[in-house]
Amino acid sequence: MPPVVHVAGTNGKGSTVAYLRAIFEAAGHRVHAYTSPHLVRFNERIRLAGELIDDATFAAVLEECETANAGEPITLFEITTAAGFLAFSRVPADVLLLEVGLGGRFDATNVIDRPLVSVITPVSIDHVQFLGDTIEKIAFEKAGIIKPGVPVVVGPQREAALKVIADRAAELGAPMRAHGHDYIVSVVRDGLTVDIDGRTEGLPRPALPGAHQIENAALAVAVARSVAADLANTPDNRADGLRTASWPARMQHLTRGPLAEMLPHGWTLWLDGGHNADAGRAVAAEIAEWRAERPDEPVHLIVGMLNTKAADDYLRPFAGLPASVSTVAIPGEAASLSAEAIAAMAGTAGVAAAARDSVAEALAGVIAGGGRTGRVLIAGSLYLAGRVLAENG
């Protein structure tokens, strides 16, 4: 396979990969990418030299891997990761952007002996049933992708998480560049600056909206600069990458489809797939910014969550921000929380919410409430985002 950029973390993995892909493609490189989960089609997880894997190629490599596995126990993620690796090995490319599925230390992707660079995005509490119930335990699992002597670039972290990652990097002799220490990000009037090794680079605001995307974009720039000797890229390439990166269901503005068409003139519909406490804080900060920009324009929230997520922790930062909150079950998803369960959890978090039978019903309720032109944000699970995009993408 081509050289690997291995990306672990809790929040921002997909966005960071999206920025890196845009940067390296702007520099003329052929880029493979492996991400999860998908939103609408499973093929979204495997991108070969810039294009989503086609059905025939995917079926062929999957069948080959199933034959090799000979009926032994294997998870869906393991078999599809093997199939992805087989496809990546057969299509020429300059780099593979490899996103961890869960954790890092025992993840199916963690079989690359010497990646070009390891990347750890912000770590927070998530998947506690698999990774541990403290930030230190989770950071230890994420730090499992660090390899002896291989550089590691680390995004914004809580102090406890950063210490665990730094200790592991030191133990393995892996040179580390950490946000706030080895690279500094500043927001300026026309965009942002990233300072590394005393060299400051001015950059445009990233294409993906939200204050948290500043940090994701800066991490991608820090990674791109750290591998420039192996994967040539210039300041212009990095600026172009930030301007053109695309990643669905990350504060995405929906402008077409049945749900968008339900809205009266002047209303806007948005979609986000963040699903843990830190994601809730990031989305709530964006809503607060919306309200500061347009105080007369109310924001209405529609939320669906899986039963593996702490919906109360996700919703707590929204207290006092939305004009209304509706909760829905995710259609066709056995692991979805019921609308009533999410509404009850919202109540414990200080957020008044009403259970609805569907997104369409929730949207109709918002519209029926009348009032001023507003924004509607559908948020919570990526699985809900996938259902919405399948009908309104």
C-alpha positions, 0 to 999 in steps of 0.5 A: 500500500502507499504511505499511511496517515493513521488517524485516531481520536474521538471527535473530528477524525472524519473532518480532519481526513476530509481536510487532508484529502483536499490538501493532498489532492490540491497538491496533485497527489492520488489519495486513498481514504478509509473512513467510517461510518457511512451515511447513505452507501457503504461504499463511502467508507472506501475511496480509491485514488479520489473515487468511491469504490464501485460495487463490482470492485467492492464485491470482488475484494470482499468475496476474496477476503471471505474466501481467505477467512474460511468461515472463521469468526470475524466482525463486519468492520474487520472483514470490510477493513481487510477488503479495503486494504486489498483494494488499496493495495491494488490501485496506485496512490501516493497516500492512504488516509486511514481512520480508526474505527474504534479506539486504536490499540486493538482496532482492525486498522492498527496493523500498519507497522510504520505509518508515515505519521500518526494523528490523534484528534481531540479525545473525549468520553465515548464508547465507555463500554469498550474503551474505559470510563475515564479520559485517561483510559480512553486516551491510552487506547487512542495512543495505541496507534503510536509506533516506535520512531514514527512522528505523531501530531496531536490535536487539542486535548484535555491535560489528562489525555495529553499526558497519557499520549505524550508519555506513550510517545516518549516511551516509543521514541515517537517525535510529537507535535501537540496543539498549543505547544508545538503548533499554535492556532490563532483566529484572525479577521480573514481566517486563521494562522498556524505557527509551527517551528516559528513559521507562521502560515496565514490560511482562509477560514475552512469550508466546514462551518463551526468554530470547532472546524478551525481546530480540525483544519489547523490539525490537518495543516500541521500534519500536511506540513509535517509530511511535506518532505514525503508528500510535497504540499505548499501553502497554496495547496493547504489554503485550497484544501481548507477552502474546498474540503467537503464532509457531509452531515457536519453542520451541513446546509440542506437546500433540497429534498422533501424536508427542505421543501416543507420549510416556508420561504426564508427558513433554513435547514441544517444537519449535523452528526456529532453524538457525544458531550464534546460534540454537543458543546461544539454544536451548541457553540455554533447555535449560540453564534447563530443567535448572536449574529441574528438574535431575532431568528429562532433556532429549532432542534430535532434530535435522534440518538443511539442507545449507546450514547449518553443523550443527556450529556450531549443535550446539556449544553443546549439548555436555554439556546433553542426555541424548541427541541423535538426528539425522534427515533431513528427510522429502521435502527434497532439500537435507536433510543425512543423519542420518549427516552430522549425527551426524558433524558433531555429533561434531566439535562435541563432541556425541555423537549417534545417527542415526535413520531418522525423528523417530518412530524417534528418539522411540521410542528415547528412550522405550525408554531408560526412565529418568525423566520428561523433555522432548523437543525437536525442533530445527534446520531450519524445514523439519523443523518444518513437517513435524512441525507438518503431522502434529502441529500 
